Amino acid sequence: MNYKFLFTAVVALMSMMFVSCSDDDATFLNEIRLSQSYVAIDKNGGEVSIDIAATDSWSIDEAKIPEWLEVSPLSGEAGNGKITFKAEAYNGGRDCELVINCAGKAQHINVIQGLKEVENATCAQVIAGPDSKTYRVTGTCTGIYNTKYGNWYLTDETGTITIYGTLDKKGKTENFSSLGIEVGDIVTVEGPKKTFGSTIELVDVTVVKIVKSLIKVVETDPADATAPLEGGEVKFNLECKGNGVSVEIPENAKEWLSIVRISGGATPEVVFKAAPNAGGDRSAEITFKTYDAKGAEYTAVATLNQKGAIIAASVAQFKAAEVGDSQYRLTGVVTKLDAKGNPYIRDYSDMEPVLVYRPQGFTGKVGDIITVVGKRAEYKGVAQVANGVVEDIKVVTEVSIADFLAKEDNSNVYYMVTGTVDEIKNAVYGNMNIKGADGSTLYLYGTHPGWGATGDAAKNFLATIGLAVGDKITVIGAKTSYNGATQMKNAIYFSHTKAQ
């Protein structure tokens, strides 16, 4: 296809559309008018300005501005003005759509730089290449994780990239199943690159070609392809239209996973044996290969899992672990909730909490103490608990010091209290008196940096945070007594503020 001719035709069409617009056309809003709604920046870099006339204050949605584009100003008052778009030189083509909001209405601006040329590339070249550039890549579908939008993994001999959104034959979204793509198929796609955290993606790709695989997994035994903790066999039944079957086990799985037997024919059977597992959950991505009459290779990829022990870990130990399938058990205080209600928890080992992403069974609030089991994952390089399940919630009730003193002794009921440090009796262990707003005094027999602190980890915490008489501190603990005197033993630090 002659992309240069196509680009020229599109620009000419856009120009005719602009010239033909009248005050009644939808391109123009009564609240905001632009001298042009399409901006073209030279591939050698530069800046372009357009005129704006608004009846009210306006602003540009900053979230839609890509890194390669500078826009100034980002907002303005009612009246006439200019908006300038600037970009550095770029050897290729890229574009974006911006939105100006004014008086409850949205005006769209399309910005383009250079000519979008489709480049044939390997996965490695896509990974090393610039964002926004459009690539054509051929590889094997090695996994599908969203069948509505078409989110899947494409792999060639150089690496793997994520396909985030797949258009159907009519260029529409949310119709991936109509394409019939299966794991093992060899697929050619075109789409722009985007980097999302550490994930390299081609976004809303167009499918150029699909070559159906000559081999696929049709059944496993057990059905979830998971070997037990004590070890055992997992069977894969295949359908093969090629010449022969070979099997590849990843190097890092060969010490615990082996092949028992492989049968031939059009419906081969491959049986694996997993050794007993003394560690956490583990998995191996198995590749089954066959060849056509011309020697072309076809693959099917499947994952064999094995259950493992749950590893008890502090927040610091969890953060230091590698991303993987091992299950970890963490307990900590909920220090905050994100915008979606996901909790951050903290224990004694790390003052910076860790996010628990979408935990099953979480109904708690800030201050509660939760135990969660999940995998070590990360987002944009930051550790988080994924696929978490809440095993236990210790509800923490916020009360005044006076109300706390009136409670019954119960080491299994937790309260949150706030008071001003009145006297520090032992700085090493954190023994001190705190006073409430009404003058009520509570003795803290030990103040720990967080849940789970023992031994040296429970010492000298006051010096670590620089706590002094007059500061206000919030702690969590149960009501106990010693020689008839009320106390909170081994109080869990939640927060503090320095005296003014």
C-alpha positions as CSV (number, residue, x, y, z in Angstrom):
1,M,0.0,0.0,0.0
2,N,1.2,3.5,-0.8
3,Y,1.1,5.1,2.6
4,K,2.4,8.4,1.4
5,F,-0.5,8.7,-1.0
6,L,-2.9,7.7,1.7
7,F,-1.6,10.3,4.1
8,T,-1.9,13.0,1.5
9,A,-5.5,12.0,0.7
10,V,-6.4,12.0,4.4
11,V,-4.9,15.5,4.9
12,A,-6.8,16.8,1.8
13,L,-10.0,15.3,3.1
14,M,-9.5,16.9,6.5
15,S,-8.9,20.2,4.8
16,M,-12.1,20.0,2.8
17,M,-14.0,19.0,6.0
18,F,-12.6,22.1,7.8
19,V,-13.4,24.5,4.9
20,S,-17.0,23.1,4.6
21,C,-17.9,23.5,8.3
22,S,-20.4,26.2,9.2
23,D,-21.5,27.5,12.6
24,D,-24.1,24.8,12.7
25,D,-21.6,21.9,12.2
26,A,-20.8,19.7,15.2
27,T,-17.1,20.4,14.8
28,F,-17.7,23.8,16.3
29,L,-19.1,24.4,19.8
30,N,-20.8,27.5,20.9
31,E,-18.7,27.5,24.1
32,I,-15.3,27.0,22.4
33,R,-14.0,27.6,18.8
34,L,-10.7,26.7,17.3
35,S,-9.0,28.0,14.2
36,Q,-8.3,24.3,13.4
37,S,-9.0,21.0,15.0
38,Y,-6.1,19.2,13.3
39,V,-2.5,20.1,14.0
40,A,0.4,18.8,11.9
41,I,4.0,19.2,13.2
42,D,6.9,18.8,10.9
43,K,8.9,15.5,11.3
44,N,12.0,17.7,11.8
45,G,10.4,19.2,14.9
46,G,9.0,22.6,15.6
47,E,5.9,24.2,16.9
48,V,2.4,25.1,15.6
49,S,-0.1,27.5,17.2
50,I,-3.8,27.7,16.8
51,D,-6.3,30.3,17.8
52,I,-8.9,29.7,20.5
53,A,-12.1,31.6,21.4
54,A,-13.9,30.5,24.6
55,T,-17.0,31.8,26.4
56,D,-15.8,30.4,29.7
57,S,-12.6,29.2,31.4
58,W,-11.1,26.1,29.6
59,S,-8.5,23.4,30.3
60,I,-6.8,20.7,28.3
61,D,-7.0,17.1,29.7
62,E,-3.3,16.6,30.7
63,A,-3.7,12.8,31.0
64,K,-4.1,12.6,27.2
65,I,-1.0,14.5,26.4
66,P,1.8,12.1,25.3
67,E,5.4,12.5,26.5
68,W,6.6,13.6,23.1
69,L,4.3,16.6,22.9
70,E,4.5,20.0,24.7
71,V,1.3,22.0,24.9
72,S,1.1,25.5,26.2
73,P,-0.9,26.9,27.9
74,L,-2.9,24.1,29.4
75,S,-5.7,26.3,30.5
76,G,-7.1,29.8,30.1
77,E,-10.0,32.2,30.8
78,A,-12.9,33.3,28.6
79,G,-11.9,35.3,25.6
80,N,-9.4,34.9,22.7
81,G,-6.0,33.3,22.9
82,K,-3.5,30.9,21.3
83,I,-2.5,27.3,22.1
84,T,1.0,26.2,21.0
85,F,2.0,22.6,20.2
86,K,5.7,21.6,20.1
87,A,7.6,18.4,19.4
88,E,11.2,17.4,18.9
89,A,12.4,15.8,15.6
90,Y,11.1,12.3,15.0
91,N,12.1,9.8,12.4
92,G,8.7,8.1,11.8
93,G,5.1,9.0,12.5
94,R,3.0,9.5,15.6
95,D,-0.3,11.1,16.6
96,C,-2.6,11.7,19.5
97,E,-6.0,13.1,20.3
98,L,-6.4,15.9,22.9
99,V,-9.5,17.2,24.6
100,I,-10.3,20.8,25.6
101,N,-13.0,21.1,28.3
102,C,-15.1,24.2,28.5
103,A,-18.4,24.9,30.2
104,G,-19.2,21.2,30.3
105,K,-18.4,20.6,26.7
106,A,-15.4,18.8,25.1
107,Q,-13.6,19.9,21.9
108,H,-11.2,17.3,20.4
109,I,-7.9,18.2,18.7
110,N,-5.9,15.7,16.6
111,V,-2.2,16.2,16.5
112,I,0.0,14.4,14.0
113,Q,3.8,14.5,13.4
114,G,5.4,12.9,10.4
115,L,4.1,10.0,8.4
116,K,3.0,6.8,10.1
117,E,4.9,4.1,8.3
118,V,4.5,0.4,9.2
119,E,7.8,-1.3,9.9
120,N,8.3,-5.0,9.9
121,A,10.0,-5.8,13.1
122,T,10.8,-8.6,15.6
123,C,9.6,-8.5,19.2
124,A,13.1,-7.4,20.2
125,Q,13.0,-4.5,17.8
126,V,9.6,-3.4,19.1
127,I,10.9,-3.6,22.7
128,A,13.9,-1.4,21.8
129,G,12.0,1.0,19.6
130,P,10.2,4.2,20.4
131,D,6.7,4.6,21.7
132,S,3.9,5.6,19.3
133,K,5.6,4.1,16.3
134,T,3.6,1.5,14.3
135,Y,5.1,-1.9,13.8
136,R,4.1,-5.1,11.9
137,V,5.1,-8.2,13.9
138,T,4.7,-11.9,13.2
139,G,4.8,-14.4,16.1
140,T,3.1,-17.2,17.9
141,C,0.1,-16.5,20.2
142,T,1.5,-17.9,23.5
143,G,-1.3,-16.9,25.8
144,I,-4.7,-15.1,25.8
145,Y,-5.8,-13.3,29.0
146,N,-8.8,-11.3,27.8
147,T,-11.2,-12.7,25.1
148,K,-13.4,-9.7,24.9
149,Y,-10.9,-6.9,24.0
150,G,-8.3,-9.3,22.6
151,N,-5.4,-9.0,25.1
152,W,-2.8,-11.7,24.5
153,Y,0.9,-12.4,24.2
154,L,2.9,-12.6,20.9
155,T,6.2,-14.4,20.9
156,D,8.9,-14.9,18.3
157,E,12.5,-16.1,18.6
158,T,13.6,-12.7,20.0
159,G,11.1,-12.2,22.8
160,T,7.6,-11.6,23.8
161,I,5.3,-8.5,23.7
162,T,1.8,-7.9,24.9
163,I,-1.0,-7.2,22.5
164,Y,-3.4,-4.9,24.3
165,G,-6.6,-4.8,22.3
166,T,-7.3,-6.4,18.9
167,L,-9.6,-5.0,16.3
168,D,-11.9,-7.3,14.3
169,K,-12.1,-7.5,10.5
170,K,-14.2,-4.4,10.4
171,G,-11.9,-2.4,12.6
172,K,-14.1,-2.6,15.7
173,T,-13.2,-3.4,19.3
174,E,-14.6,-5.9,21.8
175,N,-15.1,-8.6,19.2
176,F,-11.9,-10.7,19.5
177,S,-13.6,-14.0,19.5
178,S,-14.8,-13.4,15.9
179,L,-11.1,-13.7,14.7
180,G,-10.8,-17.3,16.0
181,I,-7.2,-16.8,17.3
182,E,-6.0,-19.6,19.5
183,V,-2.9,-20.2,21.5
184,G,-0.3,-21.7,19.1
185,D,-1.5,-19.8,16.0
186,I,1.0,-17.8,14.0
187,V,-0.3,-14.2,13.8
188,T,0.8,-11.1,12.0
189,V,-0.4,-7.8,13.5
190,E,0.1,-4.1,13.0
191,G,-0.2,-1.5,15.7
192,P,1.4,1.4,17.7
193,K,3.8,0.7,20.5
194,K,3.0,1.8,24.0
195,T,5.1,1.3,27.2
196,F,2.9,0.8,30.3
197,G,5.1,0.6,33.3
198,S,7.5,-2.2,32.4
199,T,5.1,-3.8,29.9
200,I,5.7,-3.3,26.2
201,E,2.5,-3.3,24.3
202,L,1.1,-3.0,20.8
203,V,-2.3,-1.3,21.2
204,D,-5.5,-2.0,19.3
205,V,-3.8,-3.9,16.6
206,T,-5.1,-4.8,13.2
207,V,-4.7,-8.5,12.3
208,V,-3.0,-9.0,8.9
209,K,-2.7,-12.8,8.8
210,I,-3.5,-15.8,10.9
211,V,-1.9,-19.2,10.3
212,K,-3.6,-21.9,12.3
213,S,-1.3,-24.0,14.4
214,L,-0.9,-27.7,13.4
215,I,-0.7,-28.6,17.1
216,K,-2.8,-27.8,20.1
217,V,-3.6,-29.0,23.6
218,V,-7.1,-30.4,23.8
219,E,-7.2,-31.8,27.3
220,T,-5.2,-32.1,30.5
221,D,-5.5,-34.5,33.5
222,P,-6.0,-33.0,36.1
223,A,-8.1,-30.5,34.3
224,D,-6.2,-27.5,35.8
225,A,-2.8,-29.1,34.9
226,T,-1.7,-28.8,38.5
227,A,0.5,-31.4,40.2
228,P,0.0,-31.9,44.0
229,L,2.4,-30.6,46.6
230,E,3.7,-34.2,47.2
231,G,4.5,-34.6,43.5
232,G,2.8,-36.6,40.8
233,E,1.9,-36.9,37.1
234,V,0.2,-34.4,34.8
235,K,-1.1,-35.6,31.4
236,F,-1.5,-33.5,28.2
237,N,-3.6,-34.8,25.3
238,L,-2.7,-33.1,22.0
239,E,-4.1,-32.8,18.5
240,C,-1.4,-32.8,15.9
241,K,-1.6,-32.4,12.1
242,G,2.1,-32.0,11.6
243,N,5.1,-34.4,11.5
244,G,6.0,-35.6,14.9
245,V,6.0,-34.0,18.4
246,S,8.8,-32.6,20.4
247,V,8.6,-31.1,23.9
248,E,10.6,-28.3,25.5
249,I,10.8,-27.9,29.3
250,P,12.3,-24.6,30.6
251,E,15.8,-24.9,32.0
252,N,14.7,-23.6,35.4
253,A,12.0,-26.3,35.7
254,K,14.1,-29.3,34.6
255,E,15.3,-30.0,38.2
256,W,11.7,-30.7,39.3
257,L,9.9,-31.6,36.1
258,S,10.5,-34.5,33.8
259,I,8.9,-36.4,30.9
260,V,7.5,-39.8,31.6
261,R,6.4,-40.8,28.1
262,I,5.3,-39.4,24.7
263,S,2.9,-41.3,22.4
264,G,2.7,-40.7,18.7
265,G,-0.1,-40.4,16.1
266,A,-2.6,-37.7,15.4
267,T,-3.7,-37.5,19.1
268,P,-0.4,-37.8,21.0
269,E,-0.3,-38.0,24.8
270,V,2.5,-36.5,26.8
271,V,2.9,-37.3,30.5
272,F,5.1,-35.3,32.9
273,K,6.2,-36.0,36.5
274,A,6.7,-33.3,39.1
275,A,8.9,-33.9,42.1
276,P,7.7,-33.2,45.6
277,N,7.6,-29.4,46.3
278,A,9.1,-28.1,49.6
279,G,8.8,-24.4,48.5
280,G,6.1,-22.1,47.3
281,D,3.9,-22.5,44.3
282,R,5.7,-23.0,41.0
283,S,4.9,-23.4,37.3
284,A,6.6,-24.2,34.0
285,E,5.6,-23.1,30.5
286,I,5.7,-26.2,28.3
287,T,6.2,-25.9,24.6
288,F,5.0,-28.6,22.2
289,K,6.4,-28.4,18.6
290,T,5.6,-30.0,15.3
291,Y,6.5,-29.3,11.7
292,D,4.8,-29.2,8.3
293,A,6.1,-30.8,5.1
294,K,8.2,-27.8,4.3
295,G,9.8,-27.8,7.7
296,A,7.9,-24.8,9.1
297,E,7.6,-24.9,12.9
298,Y,4.3,-24.8,14.8
299,T,4.0,-24.6,18.5
300,A,1.5,-25.0,21.3
301,V,2.2,-23.6,24.8
302,A,0.7,-24.7,28.0
303,T,1.4,-24.1,31.7
304,L,2.0,-26.9,34.2
305,N,1.5,-25.8,37.8
306,Q,2.4,-27.3,41.1
307,K,1.1,-26.3,44.5
308,G,3.6,-25.4,47.1
309,A,3.8,-24.4,50.7
310,I,2.7,-20.9,51.8
311,I,5.7,-18.8,52.8
312,A,5.2,-16.7,55.9
313,A,6.9,-13.3,55.3
314,S,7.3,-9.9,56.6
315,V,6.5,-6.9,54.3
316,A,10.2,-6.3,53.8
317,Q,10.8,-10.0,53.0
318,F,7.9,-10.0,50.6
319,K,9.2,-6.9,48.8
320,A,12.7,-8.5,48.5
321,A,11.2,-11.7,46.9
322,E,11.1,-12.2,43.2
323,V,7.9,-11.8,41.1
324,G,6.5,-15.3,40.7
325,D,3.9,-17.9,41.6
326,S,5.0,-18.6,45.2
327,Q,2.3,-17.8,47.8
328,Y,3.1,-15.6,50.7
329,R,1.3,-14.9,54.0
330,L,1.6,-11.4,55.3
331,T,-0.1,-9.7,58.3
332,G,-0.2,-6.0,58.9
333,V,-2.2,-2.9,59.7
334,V,-4.2,-1.3,57.0
335,T,-2.7,2.2,56.8
336,K,-4.8,3.5,53.9
337,L,-7.1,2.5,51.0
338,D,-6.5,3.5,47.4
339,A,-9.3,5.1,45.2
340,K,-10.7,1.6,44.4
341,G,-10.7,0.5,48.1
342,N,-7.6,-1.7,47.9
343,P,-5.7,-1.8,51.2
344,Y,-2.1,-0.9,51.9
345,I,-0.7,-2.8,54.9
346,R,2.4,-2.2,57.0
347,D,4.2,-4.3,59.6
348,Y,7.3,-3.8,61.8
349,S,9.8,-4.5,59.0
350,D,9.1,-1.6,56.7
351,M,7.5,1.8,57.3
352,E,6.5,1.9,53.7
353,P,3.3,-0.1,53.3
354,V,2.6,-2.6,50.4
355,L,-0.5,-2.6,48.3
356,V,-2.8,-5.6,48.3
357,Y,-4.5,-5.5,44.9
358,R,-8.1,-6.6,44.8
359,P,-8.0,-9.0,47.8
360,Q,-10.8,-11.5,48.0
361,G,-12.8,-11.3,51.3
362,F,-11.6,-7.8,52.3
363,T,-14.3,-5.9,54.1
364,G,-12.1,-3.9,56.5
365,K,-11.1,-0.3,57.0
366,V,-8.1,1.8,57.8
367,G,-6.7,0.6,61.2
368,D,-7.8,-3.0,60.9
369,I,-5.2,-5.8,61.1
370,I,-5.4,-8.2,58.2
371,T,-3.7,-11.5,57.2
372,V,-3.6,-12.0,53.4
373,V,-2.2,-14.8,51.2
374,G,-1.1,-13.9,47.7
375,K,1.6,-13.8,45.0
376,R,4.5,-11.3,44.7
377,A,3.7,-9.0,41.8
378,E,4.6,-5.5,40.9
379,Y,3.3,-2.5,39.0
380,K,5.6,0.0,37.5
381,G,8.4,-1.5,39.5
382,V,6.6,-1.3,42.8
383,A,5.8,-4.5,44.8
384,Q,2.2,-5.5,45.4
385,V,0.3,-8.5,46.6
386,A,-1.7,-10.0,43.6
387,N,-4.5,-12.6,43.7
388,G,-4.7,-12.1,47.4
389,V,-7.1,-13.8,49.7
390,V,-7.8,-12.4,53.2
391,E,-7.6,-15.1,55.8
392,D,-8.2,-13.1,58.9
393,I,-9.4,-9.6,59.9
394,K,-8.9,-8.2,63.4
395,V,-11.3,-5.3,63.6
396,V,-9.9,-2.3,65.3
397,T,-12.2,0.2,66.9
398,E,-11.2,3.8,67.4
399,V,-11.9,5.1,70.9
400,S,-10.8,7.9,73.2
401,I,-8.4,7.1,76.0
402,A,-11.2,7.6,78.6
403,D,-13.4,5.0,76.7
404,F,-10.4,2.6,76.4
405,L,-9.9,2.7,80.2
406,A,-13.5,1.7,80.7
407,K,-13.3,-1.4,78.5
408,E,-13.0,-4.9,79.8
409,D,-9.6,-6.6,79.6
410,N,-9.5,-8.8,76.5
411,S,-6.2,-9.5,74.6
412,N,-8.2,-10.4,71.5
413,V,-10.1,-7.1,71.1
414,Y,-8.1,-4.3,69.5
415,Y,-8.6,-0.5,69.8
416,M,-7.0,2.6,68.3
417,V,-6.3,5.5,70.6
418,T,-4.6,8.8,70.2
419,G,-2.9,10.8,72.9
420,T,-0.1,13.3,73.7
421,V,3.1,11.9,75.0
422,D,3.2,12.9,78.6
423,E,6.2,11.0,79.9
424,I,8.7,8.5,78.4
425,K,9.7,6.0,81.1
426,N,11.9,3.7,78.9
427,A,12.9,4.8,75.5
428,V,14.4,1.5,74.5
429,Y,11.2,-0.5,74.8
430,G,8.8,2.4,74.3
431,N,7.2,2.5,77.7
432,M,5.4,5.8,78.2
433,N,2.3,7.6,79.4
434,I,0.0,9.3,76.9
435,K,-2.7,11.7,77.8
436,G,-6.1,12.3,76.2
437,A,-7.9,15.6,75.5
438,D,-9.8,15.3,78.8
439,G,-6.7,14.5,80.8
440,S,-7.1,10.8,81.0
441,T,-3.8,8.9,81.0
442,L,-2.9,5.6,79.5
443,Y,0.3,3.6,80.1
444,L,1.8,2.0,77.0
445,Y,3.9,-1.0,78.1
446,G,6.1,-1.2,75.1
447,T,5.6,0.5,71.7
448,H,6.4,-1.5,68.6
449,P,7.1,-0.2,65.1
450,G,4.3,-2.5,63.7
451,W,2.7,-5.8,63.8
452,G,5.0,-8.8,64.4
453,A,7.9,-7.1,66.1
454,T,9.9,-9.2,68.5
455,G,13.4,-9.1,70.0
456,D,15.7,-6.3,68.7
457,A,13.0,-5.3,66.1
458,A,10.9,-4.1,69.0
459,K,13.6,-1.9,70.6
460,N,14.6,1.7,70.1
461,F,11.7,2.6,67.9
462,L,11.0,5.9,69.6
463,A,14.5,7.1,68.6
464,T,13.9,5.9,65.0
465,I,10.9,8.2,64.6
466,G,12.2,10.9,66.9
467,L,9.3,10.8,69.3
468,A,9.5,13.2,72.2
469,V,7.3,14.5,75.1
470,G,4.6,16.7,73.7
471,D,4.2,14.8,70.4
472,K,0.9,13.2,69.5
473,I,0.8,9.5,68.8
474,T,-1.8,7.0,67.6
475,V,-1.4,3.4,68.5
476,I,-3.3,0.1,68.3
477,G,-3.6,-2.6,71.0
478,A,-5.7,-4.5,73.4
479,K,-6.7,-3.5,77.0
480,T,-4.8,-5.4,79.7
481,S,-4.0,-4.8,83.3
482,Y,-1.0,-5.3,85.6
483,N,-1.4,-5.3,89.3
484,G,-4.8,-3.7,88.9
485,A,-3.5,-0.9,86.7
486,T,-4.8,-0.5,83.1
487,Q,-2.3,-0.6,80.3
488,M,-1.9,-1.3,76.6
489,K,0.9,-3.9,76.2
490,N,3.1,-3.9,73.1
491,A,1.2,-1.1,71.5
492,I,1.4,-1.1,67.7
493,Y,2.5,2.3,66.2
494,F,0.2,3.7,63.6
495,S,1.2,7.4,63.2
496,H,2.4,10.5,65.0
497,T,2.7,14.2,64.7
498,K,5.4,16.5,66.2
499,A,4.5,19.1,68.8
500,Q,4.0,22.6,67.4
